[in-house]
Structures are given as structure tokens and as C-alpha cells.
Amino acid sequence: MKHISVLLFLVCAPAAMAQKWEVGAGVGGAFYNSQTFSNAVAGNANASLATGVVASAWLGNNSQGRWGGELRYDYENTSLKLSSGSTTASFAGDTQAIHYDVLYHFASQEASVRPFVAAGAGIKVFQGTGKESVYQPLQNIGLLTKTNDLTALVSVGGGVKFNFGSRIQLRLEVHDYMSPFPIKVIAPNQGTKTSGGWLMDFVPMAALGITL
């Protein structure tokens, strides 16, 4: 067993040394699509999350080639909403996500400009954080609730890294974070049907990365 451990170390050590690690953080905006809530008696409403502010941080590694990976945390300050005509219901909320993305770069590490694409998966928590009241507008169609909803997350995106020296990089990127609709925090009322499909969260972002 000792000899096997030494052998594994000798095999893996060059690969580990070849990795370049980086940390980074960025800010951007979150733009959601909506779902239709349909109630035969009360009518229809659009259900979604409002446009919000996103903060993101990551720990990443890049191989000697063009592949890399990032473990990311995203926080969004937003609100839950239902709207029908001129009537709108709103409830404070936020989201938190953890996911791992695989990156492919279209240029080498030494290039000053490195376009890339990314794809990955993880989890996302939707939270209603507002103050509950006896009456909500459009409550016969749906309810905005003070609770949590944990969902799966699929992440796709891409962008461009601009290298300044050997350690600093500016990143401009866009991601689409896809998850099942959070029907626990934006809950269809009795007799209400949803249009189905996943919730799309489009996030353009500017970020700064540092190679360690």
C-alpha cells in the first residue's frame, strides 16, 4: 500500500504543479423570464422574479492546455412578483447558488485575450424574505411566500478574459442559470395551472480575477 501511495503521488504531482489556480469576484444583473399562472375563475398572471443585482465569487483552476474549471457561489438580491394588467404583487427575496463549471478557452494561457465557453451544474436556493400580510394582490391566482425552495441548477455561458500581466484578468461574461420554477416560494393557488418549463436567469457580469 505504501508503494502504491508513493506511485500515485509521483503520477499526480506533475499534473497538480501544472495547474494554475485563480480566485475572483464579479457583479452583474439578473434578468428572468416568466411563467403564466392560469386560473379559470381568477384569470391569468405572469409569475417571475424581478430584475436584481448579482454578486459572484469563484475558485478556479486552469490546465496547461485550454481546459479549466471553477467552483462558484452566486448571490442575487431580487424580489418575487406576480403581475396581471396594472395589478402587481411583490415580495422581497433573494437567491443563492453553488455550482461547478467546466471552461474551454479558445486561446492559450499566454494570450492577452481569451474567449471562453462554460457549462456546469449545481444547486440554487430561492428565498422569500418579505413581511407576510393577510392580503396579497392576485392571491386568488398565486401566493408569494416567506419560505425556501431548493432546486437543481444548470449553468451555461461564455465570455472573454483580458489578461493584464501574469496575474490580473478582467472578465466580461454572460451566463444562463436554468432551474425548475420555484413553486414553493411563488406558489400557484388552488385551481391554478402553470405554463411549465424551467426558469431562465440571464446574468451579464463584469469580474476581476487573480492568478495565484
MARNUPA-885845 format. One line per 10 residues: number of its first residue (from 1); their letters; for each residue x, y, z of N, C-alpha, C, O. Coordinates in Angstrom, 2 decimals, always signed. Example, Ala and Ser with C-alpha at 12.3 -4.5 7.8 and 13.67 -1.06 7.14 Angstrom:
1) AS) +13.19/-5.69/+7.80/+12.30/-4.50/+7.80/+13.20/-3.30/+7.80/+14.24/-3.32/+8.46  +12.85/-2.25/+7.08/+13.67/-1.06/+7.14/+12.90/+0.03/+7.87/+13.41/+1.14/+8.04 $
end
This chain:
1) MKHISVLLFL) +0.82/-1.20/+0.00/+0.00/+0.00/+0.00/+0.87/+1.26/+0.00/+0.56/+2.24/-0.68  +1.96/+1.23/+0.78/+2.86/+2.37/+0.83/+3.45/+2.66/-0.54/+3.53/+3.82/-0.95  +3.86/+1.60/-1.25/+4.44/+1.79/-2.58/+3.42/+2.35/-3.56/+3.75/+3.17/-4.42  +2.16/+1.92/-3.42/+1.10/+2.43/-4.31/+0.87/+3.92/-4.05/+0.70/+4.69/-4.99  +0.87/+4.32/-2.77/+0.68/+5.73/-2.43/+1.78/+6.60/-3.00/+1.52/+7.68/-3.53  +3.02/+6.12/-2.90/+4.15/+6.87/-3.46/+4.03/+6.99/-4.96/+4.30/+8.05/-5.53  +3.62/+5.89/-5.61/+3.47/+5.90/-7.06/+2.39/+6.89/-7.50/+2.57/+7.62/-8.46  +1.25/+6.90/-6.77/+0.18/+7.82/-7.10/+0.64/+9.27/-6.93/+0.30/+10.13/-7.74  +1.41/+9.53/-5.88/+1.92/+10.88/-5.67/+2.81/+11.32/-6.82/+2.70/+12.44/-7.30  +3.70/+10.41/-7.27/+4.62/+10.74/-8.34/+3.88/+10.99/-9.65/+4.30/+11.82/-10.47 $
11) VCAPAAMAQK) +2.77/+10.26/-9.85/+2.00/+10.44/-11.08/+1.20/+11.73/-11.05/+1.12/+12.45/-12.04  +0.60/+12.03/-9.88/-0.30/+13.17/-9.79/+0.41/+14.49/-9.55/-0.10/+15.55/-9.92  +1.60/+14.44/-8.94/+2.30/+15.68/-8.60/+2.57/+16.57/-9.80/+2.31/+17.77/-9.72  +3.09/+16.04/-10.94/+3.32/+16.93/-12.08/+2.04/+17.58/-12.57/+2.06/+18.75/-12.96  +0.92/+16.83/-12.57/-0.35/+17.40/-13.02/-0.80/+18.51/-12.09/-1.30/+19.54/-12.54  -0.63/+18.31/-10.77/-1.03/+19.33/-9.81/-0.17/+20.57/-9.96/-0.67/+21.70/-9.87  +1.14/+20.37/-10.18/+2.03/+21.51/-10.35/+1.71/+22.28/-11.62/+1.97/+23.48/-11.71  +1.15/+21.58/-12.62/+0.85/+22.22/-13.89/-0.39/+23.10/-13.82/-0.61/+23.93/-14.71  -1.20/+22.94/-12.77/-2.41/+23.73/-12.64/-2.07/+25.18/-12.27/-1.12/+25.44/-11.53  -2.86/+26.10/-12.79/-2.79/+27.49/-12.36/-4.10/+27.81/-11.66/-5.17/+27.71/-12.26 $
21) WEVGAGVGGA) -4.03/+28.20/-10.40/-5.21/+28.48/-9.62/-5.52/+29.97/-9.66/-4.62/+30.81/-9.77  -6.82/+30.29/-9.58/-7.21/+31.69/-9.57/-8.43/+31.87/-8.66/-9.23/+30.96/-8.48  -8.55/+33.07/-8.12/-9.73/+33.47/-7.37/-10.27/+34.72/-8.03/-9.52/+35.47/-8.66  -11.56/+34.95/-7.88/-12.12/+36.13/-8.50/-13.49/+36.46/-7.94/-14.09/+35.67/-7.21  -13.97/+37.64/-8.30/-15.29/+38.09/-7.90/-15.82/+39.04/-8.95/-15.06/+39.71/-9.65  -17.15/+39.10/-9.06/-17.76/+39.97/-10.04/-19.14/+40.43/-9.62/-19.71/+39.91/-8.66  -19.67/+41.41/-10.35/-21.02/+41.90/-10.11/-21.73/+42.01/-11.46/-21.10/+42.19/-12.50  -23.04/+41.90/-11.41/-23.82/+41.98/-12.63/-25.30/+42.13/-12.33/-25.68/+42.51/-11.22  -26.11/+41.81/-13.32/-27.56/+41.90/-13.18/-28.22/+40.58/-13.51/-27.70/+39.81/-14.31  -29.38/+40.32/-12.90/-30.15/+39.10/-13.14/-31.45/+39.47/-13.85/-32.20/+40.33/-13.38 $
31) FYNSQTFSNA) -31.72/+38.82/-14.97/-32.90/+39.09/-15.78/-33.63/+37.76/-16.02/-33.10/+36.87/-16.67  -34.85/+37.65/-15.48/-35.60/+36.40/-15.51/-36.70/+36.41/-16.58/-37.27/+37.46/-16.90  -36.98/+35.22/-17.12/-38.19/+35.05/-17.89/-39.35/+34.82/-16.92/-39.14/+34.82/-15.71  -40.55/+34.62/-17.43/-41.71/+34.44/-16.56/-42.51/+33.22/-16.97/-42.36/+32.70/-18.07  -43.36/+32.78/-16.06/-44.30/+31.70/-16.32/-45.71/+32.23/-16.18/-45.95/+33.16/-15.41  -46.64/+31.66/-16.91/-48.03/+32.07/-16.81/-48.77/+31.20/-15.82/-48.78/+29.97/-15.94  -49.40/+31.84/-14.83/-50.30/+31.16/-13.90/-51.72/+31.38/-14.40/-52.15/+32.52/-14.55  -52.46/+30.31/-14.67/-53.81/+30.41/-15.23/-54.82/+29.83/-14.25/-54.70/+28.69/-13.80  -55.83/+30.65/-13.93/-56.91/+30.22/-13.04/-58.23/+30.49/-13.75/-58.49/+31.62/-14.17  -59.07/+29.47/-13.88/-60.32/+29.59/-14.64/-61.26/+30.64/-14.06/-62.05/+31.23/-14.79 $
41) VAGNANASLA) -61.17/+30.87/-12.77/-62.06/+31.83/-12.12/-61.41/+33.20/-11.98/-62.02/+34.22/-12.29  -60.15/+33.23/-11.50/-59.49/+34.49/-11.16/-58.72/+35.12/-12.32/-58.38/+36.30/-12.27  -58.45/+34.34/-13.38/-57.73/+34.88/-14.53/-56.27/+34.44/-14.57/-55.88/+33.48/-13.92  -55.48/+35.16/-15.34/-54.07/+34.82/-15.55/-53.15/+35.87/-14.91/-53.52/+37.02/-14.71  -51.93/+35.42/-14.61/-50.89/+36.33/-14.10/-49.53/+35.82/-14.54/-49.32/+34.62/-14.71  -48.61/+36.75/-14.72/-47.22/+36.39/-15.01/-46.46/+36.26/-13.69/-46.49/+37.17/-12.86  -45.78/+35.13/-13.52/-45.04/+34.86/-12.29/-43.55/+34.82/-12.59/-43.13/+34.17/-13.55  -42.75/+35.52/-11.78/-41.32/+35.57/-12.04/-40.59/+36.17/-10.85/-41.17/+36.37/-9.78  -39.31/+36.45/-11.05/-38.51/+37.23/-10.11/-38.12/+38.53/-10.80/-37.89/+38.57/-12.01  -38.03/+39.58/-10.02/-37.70/+40.88/-10.58/-36.22/+40.95/-10.95/-35.40/+40.19/-10.45 $
51) TGVVASAWLG) -35.91/+41.88/-11.84/-34.51/+42.15/-12.18/-33.75/+42.53/-10.90/-34.22/+43.36/-10.12  -32.59/+41.92/-10.70/-31.86/+42.16/-9.46/-30.37/+42.29/-9.67/-29.87/+42.23/-10.79  -29.66/+42.48/-8.57/-28.20/+42.62/-8.57/-27.57/+41.30/-8.16/-28.04/+40.64/-7.23  -26.51/+40.91/-8.86/-25.82/+39.64/-8.63/-24.40/+39.91/-8.16/-23.70/+40.75/-8.72  -23.97/+39.18/-7.15/-22.56/+39.15/-6.74/-22.08/+37.71/-6.84/-22.78/+36.79/-6.41  -20.89/+37.51/-7.40/-20.38/+36.16/-7.64/-18.92/+36.07/-7.22/-18.16/+37.03/-7.36  -18.53/+34.91/-6.70/-17.13/+34.66/-6.36/-16.78/+33.24/-6.77/-17.65/+32.36/-6.75  -15.53/+33.00/-7.13/-15.14/+31.66/-7.59/-13.71/+31.32/-7.22/-12.87/+32.19/-6.99  -13.48/+30.02/-7.16/-12.13/+29.46/-7.08/-11.97/+28.57/-8.30/-12.75/+27.64/-8.50  -10.97/+28.85/-9.13/-10.82/+28.13/-10.39/-9.43/+27.56/-10.57/-8.47/+27.97/-9.91 $
61) NNSQGRWGGE) -9.32/+26.61/-11.49/-8.02/+26.08/-11.88/-7.99/+25.92/-13.39/-9.00/+25.60/-14.01  -6.83/+26.15/-13.97/-6.64/+26.04/-15.41/-5.48/+25.10/-15.68/-4.43/+25.20/-15.05  -5.67/+24.20/-16.63/-4.60/+23.28/-17.00/-3.63/+23.97/-17.94/-3.84/+25.12/-18.35  -2.56/+23.27/-18.28/-1.59/+23.81/-19.23/-2.23/+23.99/-20.60/-1.77/+24.82/-21.39  -3.27/+23.23/-20.89/-3.97/+23.36/-22.16/-5.04/+24.44/-22.09/-4.82/+25.51/-21.51  -6.18/+24.16/-22.70/-7.22/+25.17/-22.79/-8.43/+24.89/-21.91/-9.42/+25.62/-21.96  -8.35/+23.83/-21.09/-9.46/+23.48/-20.22/-9.26/+24.07/-18.83/-8.13/+24.30/-18.39  -10.36/+24.30/-18.15/-10.32/+24.79/-16.79/-11.62/+24.47/-16.08/-12.55/+23.92/-16.67  -11.69/+24.82/-14.81/-12.90/+24.60/-14.04/-13.02/+25.61/-12.92/-12.01/+26.15/-12.45  -14.26/+25.88/-12.49/-14.50/+26.86/-11.44/-15.60/+26.38/-10.50/-16.65/+25.91/-10.94 $
71) LRYDYENTSL) -15.36/+26.51/-9.22/-16.40/+26.34/-8.21/-16.89/+27.74/-7.86/-16.12/+28.57/-7.38  -18.20/+27.99/-8.11/-18.71/+29.36/-7.99/-19.83/+29.44/-6.97/-20.60/+28.50/-6.76  -19.91/+30.62/-6.34/-21.02/+30.98/-5.46/-21.63/+32.27/-5.99/-20.93/+33.24/-6.27  -22.96/+32.27/-6.14/-23.67/+33.44/-6.66/-24.76/+33.86/-5.66/-25.50/+33.03/-5.14  -24.84/+35.15/-5.42/-25.91/+35.70/-4.58/-26.66/+36.75/-5.38/-26.05/+37.62/-6.01  -27.99/+36.67/-5.37/-28.82/+37.65/-6.06/-29.79/+38.30/-5.08/-30.47/+37.62/-4.32  -29.83/+39.62/-5.11/-30.83/+40.37/-4.35/-31.94/+40.75/-5.32/-31.73/+41.53/-6.25  -33.14/+40.21/-5.09/-34.22/+40.38/-6.05/-35.54/+40.41/-5.29/-35.55/+40.68/-4.09  -36.64/+40.16/-5.97/-37.94/+40.04/-5.31/-38.83/+39.11/-6.13/-38.66/+38.98/-7.35  -39.77/+38.47/-5.45/-40.75/+37.62/-6.11/-41.88/+38.52/-6.62/-42.20/+39.53/-6.00 $
81) KLSSGSTTAS) -42.48/+38.15/-7.76/-43.55/+39.02/-8.25/-44.58/+38.25/-9.06/-44.29/+37.25/-9.72  -45.81/+38.76/-8.98/-46.93/+38.35/-9.82/-47.51/+39.61/-10.44/-47.62/+40.64/-9.76  -47.87/+39.55/-11.72/-48.45/+40.73/-12.35/-49.55/+40.32/-13.32/-49.45/+39.32/-14.03  -50.59/+41.12/-13.33/-51.70/+40.91/-14.25/-52.28/+42.27/-14.59/-52.88/+42.92/-13.74  -52.10/+42.71/-15.85/-52.53/+44.05/-16.22/-51.81/+45.10/-15.41/-50.58/+45.12/-15.37  -52.57/+45.97/-14.76/-51.98/+47.03/-13.96/-51.77/+46.63/-12.49/-51.30/+47.43/-11.69  -52.13/+45.39/-12.16/-52.00/+44.92/-10.78/-50.72/+44.11/-10.61/-50.44/+43.21/-11.40  -49.95/+44.43/-9.59/-48.68/+43.73/-9.33/-48.57/+43.40/-7.85/-48.87/+44.22/-6.99  -48.13/+42.19/-7.57/-47.79/+41.79/-6.21/-46.28/+41.55/-6.15/-45.70/+40.93/-7.03  -45.66/+42.06/-5.09/-44.21/+41.95/-4.96/-43.85/+41.54/-3.53/-44.53/+41.93/-2.58 $
91) FAGDTQAIHY) -42.78/+40.77/-3.40/-42.37/+40.25/-2.09/-40.85/+40.14/-2.11/-40.29/+39.52/-3.02  -40.18/+40.72/-1.13/-38.72/+40.72/-1.10/-38.19/+39.29/-1.11/-38.80/+38.38/-0.55  -37.04/+39.11/-1.75/-36.45/+37.78/-1.82/-35.00/+37.82/-2.26/-34.48/+38.88/-2.60  -34.37/+36.68/-2.25/-33.02/+36.55/-2.77/-32.79/+35.11/-3.21/-33.60/+34.24/-2.93  -31.69/+34.88/-3.88/-31.30/+33.54/-4.29/-29.82/+33.34/-3.97/-29.04/+34.29/-3.96  -29.46/+32.08/-3.72/-28.06/+31.70/-3.54/-27.81/+30.42/-4.32/-28.64/+29.51/-4.31  -26.68/+30.35/-5.00/-26.37/+29.19/-5.83/-24.91/+28.78/-5.65/-24.03/+29.62/-5.47  -24.68/+27.48/-5.70/-23.33/+26.91/-5.73/-23.27/+25.95/-6.91/-24.12/+25.07/-7.04  -22.28/+26.11/-7.78/-22.18/+25.23/-8.94/-20.73/+25.12/-9.40/-19.89/+25.98/-9.10  -20.46/+24.06/-10.12/-19.13/+23.85/-10.71/-19.27/+23.91/-12.22/-20.10/+23.21/-12.80 $
101) DVLYHFASQE) -18.46/+24.76/-12.86/-18.49/+24.94/-14.30/-17.17/+24.48/-14.92/-16.10/+24.76/-14.38  -17.27/+23.79/-16.03/-16.10/+23.44/-16.85/-15.95/+24.50/-17.93/-16.92/+24.88/-18.58  -14.72/+24.99/-18.12/-14.44/+26.03/-19.10/-13.55/+25.51/-20.21/-12.65/+24.70/-19.98  -13.83/+25.98/-21.43/-12.92/+25.74/-22.56/-12.54/+27.09/-23.15/-13.41/+27.89/-23.50  -11.23/+27.34/-23.26/-10.72/+28.60/-23.79/-10.32/+28.43/-25.26/-9.83/+27.38/-25.66  -10.54/+29.47/-26.03/-10.19/+29.43/-27.45/-8.82/+30.03/-27.74/-8.45/+30.22/-28.90  -8.07/+30.32/-26.69/-6.70/+30.81/-26.83/-5.88/+30.29/-25.66/-6.43/+29.88/-24.64  -4.55/+30.31/-25.81/-3.66/+29.78/-24.79/-3.62/+30.70/-23.57/-4.10/+31.83/-23.62  -3.03/+30.19/-22.48/-2.93/+30.99/-21.26/-2.10/+32.25/-21.45/-2.30/+33.24/-20.74  -1.18/+32.23/-22.39/-0.30/+33.38/-22.60/-0.97/+34.49/-23.42/-0.45/+35.60/-23.46 $
111) ASVRPFVAAG) -2.10/+34.21/-24.05/-2.76/+35.20/-24.90/-3.33/+36.33/-24.04/-3.76/+36.11/-22.91  -3.32/+37.53/-24.58/-3.85/+38.68/-23.84/-5.37/+38.70/-23.85/-5.99/+39.29/-22.96  -5.99/+38.07/-24.86/-7.44/+37.99/-24.95/-7.83/+36.52/-25.09/-7.36/+35.84/-26.00  -8.69/+36.01/-24.19/-9.04/+34.59/-24.16/-10.57/+34.40/-24.13/-11.16/+34.39/-23.05  -11.20/+34.26/-25.27/-12.62/+33.92/-25.26/-12.82/+32.52/-24.67/-11.94/+31.66/-24.79  -13.97/+32.31/-24.03/-14.23/+31.01/-23.42/-15.72/+30.71/-23.40/-16.56/+31.60/-23.49  -16.03/+29.42/-23.28/-17.39/+28.97/-23.02/-17.37/+28.15/-21.74/-16.34/+27.61/-21.36  -18.54/+28.06/-21.08/-18.61/+27.38/-19.80/-19.93/+26.61/-19.69/-20.95/+27.03/-20.24  -19.89/+25.50/-18.97/-21.10/+24.72/-18.70/-20.91/+23.95/-17.41/-19.81/+23.48/-17.11  -21.97/+23.83/-16.63/-21.86/+23.12/-15.37/-23.20/+22.91/-14.72/-24.24/+23.09/-15.35 $
121) AGIKVFQGTG) -23.18/+22.52/-13.45/-24.40/+22.21/-12.72/-24.17/+22.41/-11.23/-23.03/+22.47/-10.77  -25.27/+22.53/-10.49/-25.19/+22.71/-9.05/-26.56/+22.80/-8.44/-27.50/+22.15/-8.90  -26.69/+23.61/-7.40/-27.96/+23.80/-6.72/-28.23/+25.30/-6.54/-27.31/+26.11/-6.52  -29.52/+25.64/-6.39/-29.91/+27.03/-6.20/-31.04/+27.07/-5.17/-31.96/+26.26/-5.22  -30.95/+28.03/-4.25/-31.97/+28.21/-3.23/-32.68/+29.54/-3.46/-32.04/+30.60/-3.49  -34.00/+29.47/-3.63/-34.83/+30.67/-3.74/-35.43/+30.94/-2.36/-35.92/+30.03/-1.69  -35.38/+32.21/-1.92/-35.86/+32.56/-0.59/-36.80/+33.76/-0.66/-36.47/+34.79/-1.25  -37.96/+33.61/-0.04/-38.83/+34.75/+0.18/-38.51/+35.36/+1.52/-38.55/+34.67/+2.54  -38.17/+36.65/+1.54/-37.70/+37.28/+2.78/-38.57/+38.45/+3.23/-38.25/+39.13/+4.20  -39.67/+38.69/+2.52/-40.51/+39.84/+2.84/-41.38/+39.64/+4.07/-41.32/+38.59/+4.71 $
131) KESVYQPLQN) -42.18/+40.65/+4.38/-43.09/+40.61/+5.52/-44.45/+40.11/+5.05/-45.06/+40.69/+4.15  -44.91/+39.03/+5.67/-46.18/+38.45/+5.27/-47.35/+39.31/+5.74/-47.28/+39.96/+6.78  -48.43/+39.30/+4.96/-49.64/+40.05/+5.30/-50.86/+39.20/+5.04/-50.79/+38.20/+4.33  -51.98/+39.61/+5.61/-53.22/+38.84/+5.45/-53.68/+38.86/+4.00/-54.23/+37.88/+3.50  -53.47/+39.99/+3.32/-53.94/+40.12/+1.94/-52.77/+40.39/+1.00/-51.89/+41.19/+1.31  -52.75/+39.71/-0.14/-51.81/+39.97/-1.23/-52.61/+40.19/-2.50/-53.59/+39.49/-2.75  -52.22/+41.17/-3.32/-52.84/+41.27/-4.63/-52.65/+39.98/-5.43/-51.59/+39.35/-5.36  -53.66/+39.60/-6.17/-53.63/+38.41/-7.04/-53.50/+37.10/-6.25/-53.09/+36.09/-6.81  -53.86/+37.12/-4.97/-53.69/+35.92/-4.15/-54.63/+34.78/-4.58/-54.38/+33.62/-4.24  -55.68/+35.08/-5.31/-56.54/+34.02/-5.82/-55.86/+33.22/-6.95/-56.30/+32.12/-7.29 $
141) IGLLTKTNDL) -54.80/+33.80/-7.52/-54.05/+33.12/-8.59/-52.79/+32.47/-8.03/-52.50/+31.31/-8.33  -52.05/+33.21/-7.23/-50.80/+32.69/-6.67/-50.42/+33.42/-5.41/-50.92/+34.52/-5.14  -49.51/+32.82/-4.63/-49.07/+33.40/-3.37/-47.56/+33.54/-3.35/-46.84/+32.63/-3.75  -47.08/+34.67/-2.88/-45.66/+34.91/-2.68/-45.37/+34.64/-1.21/-45.93/+35.30/-0.33  -44.50/+33.67/-0.93/-44.40/+33.14/+0.42/-43.02/+33.37/+1.04/-42.02/+33.50/+0.34  -43.00/+33.41/+2.35/-41.75/+33.54/+3.11/-41.25/+32.14/+3.44/-41.42/+31.65/+4.55  -40.63/+31.52/+2.47/-40.12/+30.16/+2.63/-38.93/+29.98/+1.71/-38.49/+30.93/+1.06  -38.38/+28.76/+1.63/-37.24/+28.44/+0.79/-37.61/+27.36/-0.22/-38.49/+26.54/+0.04  -36.94/+27.37/-1.34/-37.13/+26.32/-2.35/-35.76/+25.95/-2.93/-35.12/+26.75/-3.61  -35.33/+24.72/-2.65/-34.04/+24.22/-3.15/-34.27/+23.50/-4.47/-35.09/+22.57/-4.54 $
151) TALVSVGGGV) -33.56/+23.91/-5.52/-33.74/+23.31/-6.84/-32.39/+22.94/-7.45/-31.33/+23.38/-6.99  -32.44/+22.12/-8.48/-31.25/+21.85/-9.30/-30.93/+23.07/-10.14/-31.79/+23.92/-10.38  -29.70/+23.15/-10.59/-29.25/+24.27/-11.42/-28.38/+23.77/-12.56/-27.48/+22.96/-12.36  -28.66/+24.26/-13.75/-27.81/+24.01/-14.92/-27.28/+25.35/-15.39/-28.04/+26.31/-15.54  -25.97/+25.41/-15.62/-25.31/+26.67/-15.97/-24.64/+26.56/-17.33/-23.88/+25.62/-17.58  -24.92/+27.52/-18.21/-24.20/+27.64/-19.48/-23.83/+29.11/-19.67/-24.52/+30.00/-19.17  -22.75/+29.35/-20.40/-22.37/+30.74/-20.61/-21.08/+30.87/-21.39/-20.57/+29.90/-21.96  -20.57/+32.07/-21.41/-19.32/+32.34/-22.12/-18.92/+33.79/-21.92/-19.67/+34.59/-21.36  -17.72/+34.11/-22.38/-17.24/+35.46/-22.23/-15.82/+35.62/-22.73/-15.33/+34.81/-23.52  -15.18/+36.66/-22.27/-13.82/+36.97/-22.69/-13.00/+37.37/-21.46/-13.44/+38.16/-20.63 $
161) KFNFGSRIQL) -11.80/+36.80/-21.36/-10.84/+37.18/-20.33/-9.77/+38.08/-20.96/-9.22/+37.75/-22.01  -9.50/+39.21/-20.31/-8.44/+40.11/-20.75/-7.32/+40.05/-19.73/-7.50/+40.49/-18.59  -6.17/+39.52/-20.12/-5.05/+39.35/-19.20/-4.20/+40.62/-19.13/-3.80/+41.16/-20.16  -3.94/+41.08/-17.91/-3.06/+42.21/-17.68/-1.87/+41.70/-16.88/-1.96/+41.57/-15.65  -0.75/+41.42/-17.55/+0.37/+40.80/-16.89/+0.09/+39.32/-16.67/-0.74/+38.73/-17.35  +0.80/+38.74/-15.71/+0.69/+37.30/-15.48/-0.32/+36.94/-14.40/-0.62/+35.76/-14.20  -0.87/+37.94/-13.68/-1.71/+37.63/-12.53/-3.13/+38.21/-12.60/-4.05/+37.61/-12.04  -3.32/+39.33/-13.25/-4.60/+40.04/-13.20/-5.37/+39.84/-14.50/-4.80/+39.90/-15.59  -6.67/+39.61/-14.37/-7.51/+39.50/-15.55/-8.85/+40.18/-15.32/-9.44/+40.08/-14.25  -9.31/+40.87/-16.35/-10.66/+41.42/-16.39/-11.53/+40.46/-17.18/-11.11/+39.98/-18.24 $
171) RLEVHDYMSP) -12.73/+40.17/-16.69/-13.62/+39.24/-17.38/-14.96/+39.91/-17.66/-15.54/+40.55/-16.79  -15.43/+39.76/-18.89/-16.77/+40.15/-19.28/-17.47/+38.87/-19.73/-17.00/+38.20/-20.64  -18.59/+38.53/-19.09/-19.21/+37.23/-19.36/-20.73/+37.31/-19.22/-21.28/+38.22/-18.60  -21.38/+36.32/-19.82/-22.84/+36.19/-19.74/-23.15/+34.73/-19.42/-22.58/+33.82/-20.02  -24.07/+34.52/-18.47/-24.47/+33.17/-18.10/-25.99/+33.04/-18.16/-26.72/+34.02/-17.99  -26.43/+31.84/-18.40/-27.85/+31.49/-18.29/-27.95/+30.41/-17.23/-27.51/+29.28/-17.44  -28.54/+30.76/-16.07/-28.72/+29.81/-14.99/-30.15/+29.28/-15.04/-31.10/+30.02/-14.82  -30.29/+27.99/-15.33/-31.60/+27.37/-15.54/-31.95/+26.47/-14.37/-31.13/+25.68/-13.91  -33.19/+26.60/-13.89/-33.64/+25.80/-12.75/-35.14/+25.55/-12.86/-35.84/+26.33/-13.51  -35.65/+24.49/-12.24/-37.10/+24.31/-12.17/-37.75/+25.51/-11.50/-37.15/+26.13/-10.62 $
181) FPIKVIAPNQ) -38.97/+25.85/-11.91/-39.64/+27.01/-11.33/-39.88/+26.78/-9.84/-40.34/+25.71/-9.44  -39.57/+27.78/-8.99/-39.66/+27.61/-7.53/-41.10/+27.76/-7.02/-41.47/+28.81/-6.50  -41.91/+26.71/-7.18/-43.34/+26.81/-6.85/-43.62/+26.80/-5.35/-44.77/+26.92/-4.94  -42.57/+26.66/-4.53/-42.79/+26.79/-3.08/-42.77/+28.25/-2.65/-43.49/+28.62/-1.72  -41.97/+29.08/-3.30/-41.91/+30.50/-2.93/-42.86/+31.34/-3.77/-43.37/+32.35/-3.29  -43.10/+30.95/-5.02/-44.14/+31.57/-5.86/-45.15/+30.46/-6.13/-45.04/+29.73/-7.11  -46.12/+30.34/-5.25/-46.96/+29.14/-5.19/-48.28/+29.35/-5.93/-49.01/+30.29/-5.63  -48.60/+28.48/-6.91/-49.92/+28.54/-7.54/-51.00/+28.26/-6.50/-50.87/+27.34/-5.70  -52.07/+29.04/-6.53/-53.18/+28.79/-5.61/-54.02/+27.63/-6.12/-53.82/+27.14/-7.23  -54.96/+27.20/-5.30/-55.82/+26.07/-5.67/-56.57/+26.39/-6.97/-57.19/+27.45/-7.10 $
191) GTKTSGGWLM) -56.50/+25.47/-7.91/-57.16/+25.66/-9.19/-56.32/+26.38/-10.24/-56.77/+26.56/-11.37  -55.11/+26.79/-9.87/-54.22/+27.50/-10.80/-53.26/+26.52/-11.47/-52.66/+25.68/-10.80  -53.13/+26.64/-12.77/-52.20/+25.83/-13.53/-51.03/+26.70/-14.00/-51.21/+27.90/-14.24  -49.85/+26.10/-14.13/-48.68/+26.83/-14.61/-48.37/+26.44/-16.05/-48.75/+25.36/-16.50  -47.68/+27.31/-16.75/-47.33/+27.03/-18.15/-46.21/+26.02/-18.28/-45.94/+25.53/-19.37  -45.53/+25.70/-17.17/-44.47/+24.69/-17.18/-43.16/+25.25/-17.72/-43.08/+26.42/-18.10  -42.16/+24.41/-17.75/-40.84/+24.84/-18.21/-39.97/+25.34/-17.07/-40.44/+25.57/-15.96  -38.70/+25.50/-17.37/-37.73/+25.93/-16.37/-37.62/+27.45/-16.35/-37.96/+28.13/-17.32  -37.15/+27.95/-15.23/-36.90/+29.37/-15.07/-35.52/+29.69/-15.62/-34.54/+29.02/-15.29  -35.43/+30.73/-16.45/-34.17/+31.17/-17.04/-33.70/+32.45/-16.34/-34.46/+33.40/-16.20 $
201) DFVPMAALGI) -32.47/+32.44/-15.90/-31.87/+33.59/-15.22/-30.66/+34.05/-16.04/-29.59/+33.45/-15.97  -30.85/+35.12/-16.82/-29.77/+35.63/-17.68/-28.95/+36.65/-16.90/-29.48/+37.64/-16.40  -27.63/+36.39/-16.80/-26.76/+37.20/-15.95/-25.55/+37.71/-16.73/-24.60/+36.95/-16.92  -25.55/+38.97/-17.18/-24.32/+39.58/-17.67/-23.51/+40.10/-16.49/-24.06/+40.59/-15.51  -22.18/+40.00/-16.60/-21.34/+40.29/-15.43/-19.97/+40.79/-15.84/-19.42/+40.38/-16.86  -19.42/+41.69/-15.03/-18.02/+42.09/-15.14/-17.31/+41.60/-13.88/-17.84/+41.72/-12.78  -16.10/+41.05/-14.05/-15.41/+40.43/-12.91/-13.91/+40.66/-13.00/-13.36/+40.99/-14.05  -13.27/+40.47/-11.86/-11.82/+40.61/-11.76/-11.26/+39.32/-11.18/-11.74/+38.84/-10.15  -10.25/+38.75/-11.83/-9.63/+37.52/-11.36/-8.16/+37.71/-11.07/-7.49/+38.54/-11.69  -7.63/+36.93/-10.11/-6.22/+36.98/-9.74/-5.65/+35.57/-9.78/-6.18/+34.68/-9.12 $
211) TL) -4.60/+35.35/-10.53/-3.93/+34.07/-10.59/-2.98/+33.94/-9.41/-2.18/+34.84/-9.13  -3.07/+32.80/-8.71/-2.25/+32.60/-7.50/-0.91/+31.98/-7.85/-0.09/+31.74/-6.96 $
end
